[in-house]
Amino acid sequence: MIKKIICLCAALTLCGGFAWANQEKPVFNVITVAGVITTPTAKYIADSIDKAKKDVAEGLLILLDTPGGMDTAMRDIAKSLLNSPVPVIVYVYPSGARAASAGVIIATAAHVAAMAPGTNIGAAHPVAIGLGGSGGMDKTMAEKLENDAAAYARSIAKIRGRSEEWVEKAVRKSESITAEEALKLRVIDYVAADIDKLLAMIDKKEVVLADNKKFRISTTNAVVNKIEMGTRQKILAAISDPNIAYILLLIGLAGLYFEFSNPGAILPGVIGGISLLMAFFGLATLPVNYTGILLILFGIILFIAEIKVMSNGLLTIGGIISLAMGSLILFETPEPALRISLSVFIPALLLISGFFIVVIWMAVKAQMRKHYTGSEAMVEGQGQAVTDIGEGGKVFFQGEYWEAQSKIPIPKGAKVRILKVEGLKLTVEEIRKES
């Protein structure tokens, strides 16, 4: 009996030890940030840091691949990383990825910065991170922005113990380097082929968290908890893409135009309204040039005017030109990641222009179509004079007798053509036989 009790206690102790060991395994939340850095991206990273804290995670691992993005969003992310209560590891991954422009500052602000082989980092000139959106910026303002960006980058590099000299070169000279060069120049901490190797490398590494709290990262038997972006965040991130926002804007304007030109269609109006509201959200997070929006709206006005005023296509051509010019300058930044891609711009412009041309053609065709009912349908119709017609008389037309008048006297029995209908009286002319 005593032996059984001893065995039972040993088994319970062993199970408890296993359970305790399993509970003690460090957990790393992993998120992916790929694409343009926008306001929803900054919110996503901030929320992920909060979640990592609530989950009592050992740290947050960000898989980064970005061509750059907005300066305001980048600075919000840097604030979140510098004040994070949990270690944040930024890993430029997979091979072929990059941390360009705003990505340089994000990687520099992380507690641990790492890159996979075959990746690159750099090109953080202030124009490229959205500080110099206007092409008309004077030299003095450009220098101010460059100095501000350089000082900002150096201050972050100093906090994290990374190369202040190189980040300044990345800002001032748009310098870009490979993962191996970045490691040699102390721009990053590690070069790792995959996540497992990276976690093995950072085991026991000491980092400084918010409020100067030192923390030693443990990765022994670490558990990787990959967290996907929520549906709401995915939608917001997608809408904030300049290409998506542009397409939504065009769909919204086209839908409303179709609804106003064909009242009662309902569905185009609903789709147009929703698309337009979503486009406004996306545009609010991007460096928008309002002259571009006005040119696009003016183009739509010209399309509408073509239906009301017969210009033989001149207004339509003006609308297409206005739409194209507005689209080209819609986003006021030289940063390629924040501009409309030509592969999106050209097809979208052709489709929307084609849509308006078809709608205009249908409307004009309907206006010019011969009337089959009402007084308009009687014009050019043929009847017969029942009496002599001068200032008065009668005409037989389509089984009915009508009061009629003519400037030139018409004898009884002659065939007549209706020129005008005024109330219940017709203005007619005689149809003379060709000799």
NUSE-645130 format. One record per residue: x, y negated, z negated of N, C-alpha, C in turn; residue in three letters. Coordinates in pm, whole numbers, plus 32768, in hexadecimal, padded with zeros to 4 digits. Atoms other than C-alpha are relative to their C-alpha. Layout:
# NUSE-645130
XYZXYZXYZala...
This chain:
# NUSE-645130
80538078800080008000800080577F828000met7FA68074800981197F117FA480477FEA8084ile7FBC800A7F7F81C97F6480EC7FA67FBE8069lys806080397FA1808C7F0E81AF7FF37F697FEDlys800D8090801E80707DBE80FC807A7FB58032ile7F82803E7FD581DE7D70814480027FF28098ile800380027F6E81B27DCA82B67F9F7F978034cys806480627FD880787CF682CC80347F727FEFleu7FC88085801B81277BCA8230806B7FDC8067cys7F9580177F9D824F7BF5831A7FC57FDF8088ala804180187F7E81667C0584477FC47F748005ala803D8086800580AA7ACD83D7806A7F948008leu7F9280617FFE81F27A18839B80397FF2808Bthr7FC980007F7982717A7E84F27FA37FB88062leu806280427FAA812E7A10859F7FFC7F6A7FE7cys8000808D8024813178CC84E1807A7FB98037gly7F8580397FCA82977896854C7FF47FE88095gly801380107F70823B78CF86B77FA37F8A801Dphe8060806C7FED811177E3869A80427F797FE6ala7FBB807D802381EA76DD85F280627FD9806Dtrp7F9E801A7F9682F2770586FD7FBB7FCC807Dala804B802A7F8A81EC76E0880E7FCF7F707FF1asn80328087801A815D75A7876A80717F9A8009gln7F8F805B800382B875118750803E7FE88089glu7FC980157F7B82FE752A88C47FE37F72802Elys8017808A7FD3833173CA894A7FAF7FFE8082pro8056800E7F8A822F735A8A4A80217F7D8047val7FE680767FAF827A72698B657F8D7FED8062phe806880217F9E815A71C48C1E80447FD08080asn7FC380227F7F81AD71A38D907F987FC0805Bval805980427FA0810C70AA8E7F804F7FE0807File7FC180217F81815270538FEA7FD57F75802Cthr801C80857FCB816D6EEF906A80417FF9808Bval7FCF80007F76818C6EF691E47FB37F988050ala804180667FB081466DD192C8801B7F747FCCgly7FED808D802181246C5B92A27FDE7FE47F6Eval80178026808C813D6BC791447F9B7F8C7FFEile8068806580097FFA6B0991017FCB7FF97F70thr803A801080867F2A6A9C8FD67FC780837FC9thr802F7F7F80337E766BEF8FB98072805F7FDApro7F8B7FAE80237FCE6C988FB680337FDC7F76thr7FD1802F808380396BC38E8E7FA1802F7F92ala80637FD280647EF56C1A8DD7800C80967FEAlys7FF27F6E80097F256D8C8E23807780277FA9tyr7F897FE1804F80846D8E8D8E7FEA7FDB7F6Dile801B802A808A80166CCB8C5A7FA380637FBAala805D7F9E80397EF46DBE8C21804680857FE6asp7FB77F8180117FDF6EE78C4F805B7FFC7F86ser7FAC800F807980C86E608B427FAA800E7F83ile805B7FF580727FA26E3A8A547FD580917FEBasp802A7F74800A7F336F9E8AA1807180567FC8lys7F8D7FB48033809070258A62800F7FED7F69ala7FF9801A8090808C6F7E890D7F91804B7FB6lys806F7FBA80417F33700C88B8801580968000lys7FE67F707FF67F9F7165892D8078802C7FADasp7F857FE6804C80D57149884E806580498059val7FA37FC57FA081A1719E8983808E7FD37FE1ala7F7380218013831C71A2897980287F8B8059glu7FE1806E7FA5831F70B38A9D7FA58002807Agly804B800C7F83828570408BE5806480018072leu7FAB7FF67F8B832A70A58D2B7FB57FCA807Aleu803E803E7F8A82DA6FCA8E59804F8029807Bile7FC37FDC7F818323705C8FB07FE67F8C805Fleu800E807E7FB783666F24907E802C800B8092leu7FDE800C7F7183626EEC91F67FB67F878035asp8045807B7FDA83186D86925C80547FAB805Dthr7FBB805F7FA983706C90937180047F757FC2pro800880828042832A6B71927F7F707FD97FE7gly8088802E801A81FE6A9D92307FFC7F757FC6gly80188086803481796971917780587FE17F87met7FAB802A806F825568AC908B7FB680037F7Aasp804B8004807D8142687D8F877FEA808D7FC9thr80157F75802B80F769F38F7D8083803C7FCDala7F7C7FCE8029826B6A448F6780247FCE7F74met7FDD803980838299695C8E3C7FA7803B7F92arg80587FBE8062816A69F38D8D8034808C7FDEasp7FCA7F7A801882036B4D8DB9807F7FF87FACile7F848010804D83546AD58D397FE27FE47F6Cala8028801D808A82A96A498C017FD280807FB9lys80327F84803B81F96B948BC58073805F7FDEser7F8F7FA6801783406C578BE480597FCE7F8Fleu7FA780388067840D6B6B8B0A7FC180077F75leu80467FFD808183046B7489F77FBB80857FE4asn80417F7E801082A76CE28A14802580417F7Aser7FE57FBB807E82836DA188CA8034808F8015pro7FCC7F7B7FDF82EA6EE4897C80697FF2806Dval7F9A80087F96841A6F2A8A597FC0800E808Bpro80307FF97F7683D66EEB8BCA8076801F805Bval7F987FD87FA184A66F9E8CCF7FCC7FE4808Cile8023801A7F7584956F138E31805E80528058val7FB47FA17FAE850370188F2D7FDA7FEA8092tyr801980157F7285226FBA909D800580898042val800F7F747FD884A57100912C7F87800D805Dtyr7F9A7F9B7FDF849371CD920C806A7FC7805Epro7F9B802B7FA085B671C093037FBB7FBA8073ser803F80517F98856970B794077FB17F8C7FC8gly804A806D804184B86FD8930C805C7F877FEEala7FB18079801585286E7692BD7FC57FAB7F90arg802D8064806185176D6D91B2802F7F7A8036ala7FDA807D7FBE85216C37928A7FB67F8C7FC1ala8044807A802984CD6AD292327FD580067F6Dser80327FFC808983EE6AD990FC802A807F7FB8ala7FD57F82803D845C6C4290C280847FF67FB8gly7F7E8013804385B86BC890617FEA7FD37F6Fval801B8036808685316B038F387FBB80697FAAile80467F98804C844B6C208ED18060806A7FCFile7F9D7F9C802985696D1B8ECF805F7FC97F97ala7FA2803F805F864C6C288E177FC07FF17F77thr80438017808185476BE98D077FE380807FB4ala801F7F818042851B6D5C8CB7806880227F97ala7FA17FD2806585BA6DFD8B868068805C803Fhis7FA77FA77FB6864E6F038C6E7FDF7FEF8094val8013800F7F7086826EC98DE2804D80708046ala7FC17F907FBA86CA6FEC8ECA7FD280018091ala80217FF67F7286CB7038903D801F808D8031met7FE47F807FC086BB7170911180647FE98071ala7FA5800F7F8D87C871AE92197FB07FDD807Dpro804680267F85876C711093667F9E7F8F7FEEgly80568074801886B96FE692CB80557F827FFFthr7FB5807E800487176E7692C87FB77F987FACasn8037806B805486E36D3F91F8803E7F7C802Bile7FC980837FE0870A6BCB92407FA27FA7804Cgly804980637FB0869E6AA7931C7F947FBA7FAEala805F8042805A85FF69DA920680057F69800Bala800180917FED861E687F929B7F777FC97FDChis80828035802B850C679A92117F967FF9806Cpro80627FFF7F948465677F93687FC2808A800Aval802F7F767FF0844C68F9936E7FAC80307F8Dala80557FD3806E83A7690F921A7F8A7FA37FEBile807D804C8002829A6816926A80097F787FC1gly7FF58083803D832966DC91CF7FFC7F918068leu7FFB80657F968353662793187FA2801E806Fgly805F7FD97F9A8216667193D17FF57FA08074gly801580617F96820B65339498807D7FEE8053ser7F8F80117FA782E7651F95C9802D7F6F8007gly7FDC808D7FF982E563A495A880477FCE7F84gly7FBF8027807C83A263A3945B80817FB3801Dmet7F85804B7FE784B4629A944B807680427FB8asp7F857FC28031861E62EB93F4800A7FF77F68lys7FF680138091860D625C92937FA780637FB5thr805C7FA3804184DC632B92368031808F800Emet7FCC7F797FEA8578646292CF8072801F7F9Fala7F907FEC805D86B0643291FB7FCD80117F71glu80397FF4808785DF640090C17FC8808C7FE9lys803C7F7B800C852165429100806B806D7FFCleu7F947F9E7FFF86606600914C804880027F7Aglu7FBC8008808287096584900E7FAA803C7F91asn805C7FC9806585D565DB8F417FFD80988007asp80057F6F7FF085C567398FD2808280427FD4ala7F7E7FC98026873A67728F9F800F80027F68ala7FF680068092872A67008E347FA480687FBFala80617F9E803485F767DC8DF88039808D800Atyr7FC67F7A7FEB86A3690F8E8A807680187FA3ala7F8A7FF1805887E568D18DC47FD680157F6Farg802C7FF4808C872768A98C7E7FCD808C7FE2ser80347F778013867969F88CAB807280648001ile7F8C7FA57FF887BD6AA58D1280537FF97F80ala7FB3800F807C88696A188BDC7FBD80497F8Dlys80497FBB806B87586A9D8AF580158096800Aile7FF57F6F7FEC87786BF98B8D8090802F8011arg7F737FD87FF688F56BF48BA08028802C808Bgly7FE07FDB7F7689006C0A8D1B804B7F8E8045arg7FAB805F7FB989CF6B528E1D7FB77F7E8022ser803C80827FE4896F69E48E1680317FC98087glu7FC580327F848A59699A8F397FB68038807Aglu803D7FC47F8989B56A9090267F6F7FD18011trp808A802B7FF0884B6A2E8FDB7FFA7F718036val7FFC80897FCA88AD68C59024801C80058097glu7FE57FEF7F71893E693691737F828030804Alys807A7FCD7FC287FB69F291BA7F9C7F8F8017ala805B80717FF4873C68AD918080337F9A8065val7FCA806E7FAE882367B492298026802D808Earg7FCD7FD27F7E88AE688A93467FB080768039lys80557F8F7FD5879D69959368805180808012ser7FAB7F897FF688A56AA1932B7FB1807D7FDDglu80427F818019882F6C0A93388069806F7FFDser7F9C7F97801288ED6D4192C77FBD80897FEFile80327F77800F88C86EBC92B67FFD80277F6Dthr800A7FCE808A88826F89917F808B80127FC2ala7F7A7FE8803489EF6FEE9159804A7F7E7FE3glu7FC1808380168A676E86917F7FC17FBC7F87glu8045803C807189616E139085803280397F7Cala7FCC7FC0807989E36F0E8F85808C7FCD7FE0leu7F76802C80138B4B6EA28FBA80057F6F7FCFlys8002808E80258AF06D308F937FB07FE37F80leu804E800B807C8A226D6F8E537F797FBA8017arg808580367FE388E06D048EFE7F97805F7FC7val80587F998038883C6E4B8E92805080577FA0ile7FBD7FAB806488896F518D8B8020808C8034asp7FED7F767FD38867709A8E477FDA800F8092tyr802B7FCF7F7D885471408F9B7FDB80927FECval80307F7780188780727C8F867FB080308077ala80437FC77F8B86FC736690917F6B80137FECala808F7FED801B85AD73A88FE67FE17FDA7F70asp802C802A808684E373648EAC804080547F93ile7FC67FA88066856274928DEB80917FDC7FE3asp7F738023801486CD74338E23800E7F777FBElys7FFC8084803F868572CC8DC37FE4800B7F6Bleu80207FF0808E85E273358C7B807280407FB4leu7F8D7FC08042870D74128C2D80707F9A7FE9ala7F978065800A87F772EC8C6A7FE77F9B7F90met801C806B8060874271F88B857FE880357F72ile80137FC88085872872E78A5C80607FBF7F9Casp7FB68040806E879D723C891A802D7F718021lys7FDA80897FDF87C070EB89CA7FB77FA07FA4lys803A8062805C87856FC788E07FD97F82804Dglu8030807B7FBF86B26EA1895A7FC97FA37F96val80368065805B86356D6188BA7F737FDB802Eval808C801D7FDF84BB6D3688B27FDD7F737FD3leu802E8084802C83EA6C04886280247FEA7F6Dala7FDA80278089844A6B4A87208087803D7FD8asp7F787FCD801785B06BD38746800480857FB6asn80027F7C803E854B6D2D86D0804F80638056lys7FB07F9C7FB7864A6E3687307FB780868000lys80477F817FF185C16F7E87B28058805F8050phe7FB17F9A7FBB867670BE88147FA1805D804Barg80587FAF7FAB85CB716D8938802780947FF5ile7FEB7F6F800485A372E589157FB6803F8076ser803E7FBF7F8C856373B58A4D800A80987FFBthr7FF57F6E800D85A4751589CA7F7780418009thr80807FBC7FE8848C75F78A4A7F8E7F9D801Easn806280697FE783DB74BF8AC37F8E80318059ala80787FE27FB2827A74D88B507FE07F868057val801E806D7FA4822D74078C847F697FF98017val809080147FF380CC737B8C867FE57F9B8070asn801780577F8E808072F38DDF7F747FC57FF9lys80818047800A7F6E71ED8DD47FE17FBD8084ile802A803B7F807EB571958F127FB97F7B7FE6glu8046808080087E3370388F507F6980198005met80917FEF80037CBF70228EFB7FBE7FCD807Fgly804880277F877BBA6FF490097FF17F68800Athr8011809380017B776E8B8FA280837FBB8023arg7F7E803C7FE57CEC6E3A8FA3802A80168091gln7FDE7FE47F747D186EE290F67FB77FA0805Elys804F805A7FAC7C006E11918980377F727FFAile7FCB808780107C8A6CCD90F980887FF28044leu7F7D80037FC07DE96D2291717FF37FFF8098ala80157FFA7F6E7D696D7792CD7FCD7F7C8036ala803980807FD47C9D6C3792E880697F938001ile7F988067800A7DCF6B6C9286806B800D806Bser7FA67FF47F8E7E8D6BF093B37FD57F9A8069asp802780697FA17E976ACE94B07FB78036807Bpro80417FC67F8A7E356BB495D07F7080257FE3asn80887FD880267D076C3F95167FA97F847FE8ile804C807A801B7C9B6AE6949D7FD87FBB8083ala801C803E7F7E7CB16A6296037F91804A804Atyr80677FB07FBC7BE36B8196937F787FED7FBEile807E801580487ADB6B5695827FC57F778020leu802F80877FDE7AC869E295D17FBD7FFE8088leu803A7FFC7F797A896A2597427F7D804E8003leu807B7FB0800579886B3596F97F907FB07FBFile80648050804578D56A4E96067FC67F938059gly8030806C7FA878C2692D96FE7FAE80398074leu80497FC37F9178546A1398197F7780317FD3ala807F7FCE803477466AB497427F9C7F927FE8gly805A806F801B76B4696996D27FD47FBC8082leu8022803D7F7F76C368DD98337F9380518046tyr80637FA97FBF76036A0998BB7F797FF47FBAphe807D800A804C750169EA97A47FB87F7C801Eglu803E80817FE674C7687797E27FCC7FF58090phe802C80077F7574AD68A7995A7F918064801Eser806C7F9C7FF173C269D4992E7FBC80147F78asn803F7FF7808572F4698F97F27FAE807F7FF0pro804D7F87801C72656AC69751804E807F8014gly7FAE7F877FEE73816BB497AE8027803C7F79ala7FE67FDD808C73D56BBF9635808880437FEAile7F857FB6801A74F06CC39640807E7FB18022leu7F8880507FE475EF6BE496F380167F917F9Bpro7FF5806A806375A26ACE95FD803280337F7Agly7FD47FC4807F75D06BB394CF809480238006val7F737FD97FF077186C41955380587F838009ile7FB4807C7FF2778E6AE595B580137FB87F7Cgly7FF880448082773F6A509460806080457FA1gly7FA67FB5805877EE6B65939F80917FF3802Dile7F77800A7FCA791E6B5B9485803B7F767FE6ser7FCF80898013793769E2946880267FE77F6Eleu7FE18012808E792A69E892EB8080804A7FD9leu7F867FB3801B7A346AF992DE807A7FBB803Dmet7F9380497FBF7B096A3193D280297F877FADala7FE2807480527AF068FD92F3805380277F85phe7FAF7FD080717B7669C991CE808F8018802Cphe7F7A7FE47FCF7C9C6A43929C804D7F818021gly7FBF807D7FDB7CE768E8932380297FAF7F86leu7FE1804A807A7CE2685B91C28082802F7FC0ala7F847FCB803A7E0B693A916780777FEF805Dthr7F97800D7F9C7ED668DD929D801E7F6D801Eleu7FDC808B7FDF7F8F67A393147FB87FD2807Fpro805580207F8D7E78672993F880157F71802Fval7FFE80857FC37E93660494E77F707FDF8026asn808E801E7FEB7D3C656194E07FE57FC8808Btyr8012802A7F757D7464C796377FE280788058thr801B7F857FB67D7A662A96BB7F70802C7FF2gly808C7FDA80177C296675961B7FA27FA2804Cile805480617FBA7B95653396AB800280188097leu7FF87FE37F717C14658D98077FAD807B8025leu80517F887FE87B7466E697EE7F6B7FDD7FFDile808D8029800A7A29664B977E7FD87FAB8078leu801D80547F8C7A3F654998967FF08055807Ephe800E7FA57F8F7A706663998E7F7680408002gly80867FC58008792D670599127F967F9A8029ile805E806A7FDB787865B799387FFC7FEE8098ile7FFB800D7F6E78EE65A19AA17FB880738044leu80487F8D7FC8786966FF9AE47F697FE97FF7phe8090801C8013771666979A577FD27F958063ile8024806F7FA7771A65579B247FF1802F8090ala80077FCC7F77774D66219C647F73802E8023glu808A7FD27FE875EE66AF9C3B7FA27F898017ile805980747FF9755165589C0E80217FA38076lys7FD4805C7F97762164969D0C80448051806Dval7FC67FB67F91766D652C9E6080807FB9802Emet7F8080407FDE77E164DB9E89804F80528066ser7FBE7FA97FA0783265E99F8A807B80447FC6asn7F947FB5803F7912669A9E8F806B7FAD7FBCgly7F988054803C79E2656D9E1F7FFE80077F67leu800A7FF88092795E657A9CBA802E80897FCDleu7FD27F7A8027799F66F19CAB809880078001thr7F6D80027FF87B0866C09D1C80397FB07F8Cile7FD4805080727B2F65AD9C187FF3804C7F7Egly80147FB1807A7AA066959B0E806B806A7FF0gly7F977F9980077B9867A99B6480867FC37FDAile7F81804480207CBE66B59B5B80027FD47F6Eile8009802C808B7C4966239A0E800D80767FA0ser7FFB7F8780537C1A6781997D808F80377FFBleu7F787FCC7FFA7D7567EC99F080607FA87FB1ala7FA7805C80487E2466B499697FE980077F6Amet801F7FF5808F7D6E66CC981D8036807F7FC3gly7FCE7F7F80317DCF683A97FA80977FFE7FEFser7F6E800580047F3E67F1984180347FB37F88leu7FCF805280707F5C66E997327FAF80167F80ile80587FE980727E626780963D804D800E7F7Dleu7FAF7FEC80797F6E67EC9545807F7FAE800Bphe7F9580637FF9806566D594FD807E80327FB9glu7F857FCB803781A5679894C180508044806Dthr7FAD7FBB7F9F82CE6814958C801C80917FD7pro7FED7F77803082CD695794BF7FAF80628055glu804A7FA27FA982746A7095B57F9780527FB6pro805D7FAC804C81CB6B3994A17F7E7FB97FE1ala8078804D802180D36A1F94687FC17FC0807Aleu803B80327F85808369D995D47FB0806E8045arg804E7F9E7FB57F8F6A8096C2805A80478063ile7FB17FB07FA280346B9997827FC97FEE808Dser802B800E7F75802D6B7198FD7FAE8079802Dleu804B7F887FDB7FB06CD799167F717FFB7FCEser8088801680327E7D6C6398527FC37F848043val802F80817FCC7E636AFF98D57FCB800A808Fphe80277FFC7F737E556B499A4B7F8180528017ile807D7FB57FEC7D506C649A457F887FBE7FBFpro8070804080477C7C6BAC99437FCE7F87804Dala802780777FB37C7F6A6B9A127FB68027807Fleu80427FD37F857C256B259B517F7480367FE4leu80817FC580217B0B6BE59AA87F9A7F967FD8leu805F806480317A716ABA99F87FD97FA08071ile801E80577F8E7A8D69E09B317FA080488060ser80597FB27FAB79F06AF89BFE7F7380087FC7gly80847FF9804178D76B149AFF7FB17F7F8018phe804680807FEF788469A19B127FDB7FE98092phe801E80117F72789969A09C8F7F8680528027ile80737FA97FE077A56AC59CA57F807FC67FC7val80788039803E76B26A239BAF7FD37F83804Aval8022807A7FB476C668D89C6A7FC280238086ile80347FD57F7D768F69879DB97F7080347FF3trp80877FCA8016755F6A3E9D2E7F9D7F8F7FE5met805A806F802374CD68FC9CA17FE27FAA807Bala801380527F88750468359DE37FAB804B8067val804E7FAE7FA3747969549EB47F6D80007FD8lys808B800180307341695B9DD97FBE7F79801Cala803880847FE7731567E39E027FDF7FEA8094gln801280147F70733567F59F7D7FA280678040met80587F987FCB725569259FA47F777FC38025arg808280327FD3711068E9A0617F9480217F99lys806D7FEC80606FE268B99F807F8D804B8042his80707FB17FCD6EC369AD9FA97F7D7FDE7FBAtyr8079802980486DCA69109EB880077F6B7FE4thr8004808B80236D5767B59E5C80077FA48078gly800280637F946D5C66729F26808180058053ser7F827FF87FB66ECD66A69F827FF88067806Fglu800B7F967F9C6E7067E4A03D7FAF7FD4807Aala8054802D7F906D7A6720A11A804F7FAB8064met7FB180557FA76E846638A1A9803980558072val7FD57FBB7F856EE0669CA3117F9B806B802Cglu80687FA37FD66DA66773A31A7FB17FC98077gly804A802A7F886CCD676AA4557F6A80187FEFgln80927FF680066B56672AA46B7FC27FC88080gly804780327F8B6A5066A3A55A7FA77F8A7FD8gln80528076801A69A46550A56F7F6E8022801Aala808F7FE47FF46831657CA5317FB97F858038val8035807F7FCD67EC640DA58180767FB08038thr7F94805C7FDB68AC62F3A61E80407FCD7F7Fasp7FB88029807B69B76289A528804C7F7F801Bile7FB5807D80006A38612BA4ED801F7FE07F70gly7FF2801C808F6A1D6086A39C7FB480657FADglu804B7F988044693461A0A3477FDC806F8061gly80267F8F7FAD68B162EAA3C6800780807FB0gly7FFD7F81804568A3645CA37680568063804Elys7FA97F987FC86992657EA3AC7FD880867FC4val801B7F788030695066F3A394808980467FEDphe7F7D7FC3801E6A78679FA2E67FEC80757FA0phe80057F8780526A896906A25E7F7680157FC2gln80887FE3802C690E692DA2497FBF7F937FB0gly803A806E804F68D267DAA1A780017F7F8052glu800880837FBF686A667DA21B80427F987FA5tyr7FB58065804C69506560A1AF7FEE7F76803Ftrp7FFB80897FCF693F63E8A1C7808B7FE88037glu7F7F80157FC16A546371A2AE800D7F748038ala7FE480827FC46AFB6239A338807C800D8057gln7F8D7FFE7FA76BF461EAA449801E7F748031ser7FDB80847FCD6CB660B6A4BD7FDD7FF48094lys80227FFE7F716C7C611DA6287F7C804C800File80837FBC7FF26B126175A689800F808C803Apro7FFC7F747FD46AD962EAA6B57F728026802Aile80877FDC7FD269B1636AA7887FCD807E7FBCpro80417F89803868BB646DA709802F807D804Clys7FD97F817FC5692965D5A745809680128010gly7F6E7FF47FF06A9F6586A752803D804B7F89ala7FB67FBF806B6B966656A68D80577F977FB8lys7FB6806380506C3B6596A573806380457FA2val7F9C7FD180616D6765B9A48F7FF67FA77F83arg800B804B807E6D536555A31F80887FC67FDBile7F84804580266E5B6454A2C080097FE87F69leu7FFE8026808D6DF863FBA15D7F79801F7FC1lys807B7FE6804A6CF86456A0547FF97F9C7F8Dval8015806180696C73633E9F787F78801A7FC1glu807E7FDC803F6B6E63BF9E877FB580638056gly80517FA97FAA6A5A644F9F617FFD7FCE8090leu7FFC80377F796ABA638DA09B808480238042lys7F8A7FD67FB76BAD6401A1A7802A7F948062leu7FCA80537F956C8F6332A2848032805F806Bthr7FE27F9F7F976CAC63E2A3D380327FBA807Dval7FDA80307F7B6D3B63BEA5307FD480678067glu802D7FA57F986CCC6454A679807580548033glu7F9C7FA97FC36D89657FA7027FE97FFC8095ile801280117F706DBA6525A86D80418072804Aarg7FC97F957FAD6DF1662DA97580717FC88054lys7F8F802A7FAE6F40661AAA227FDD800D8093glu80217FFD7F716F1765C0AB91806B804A8050ser
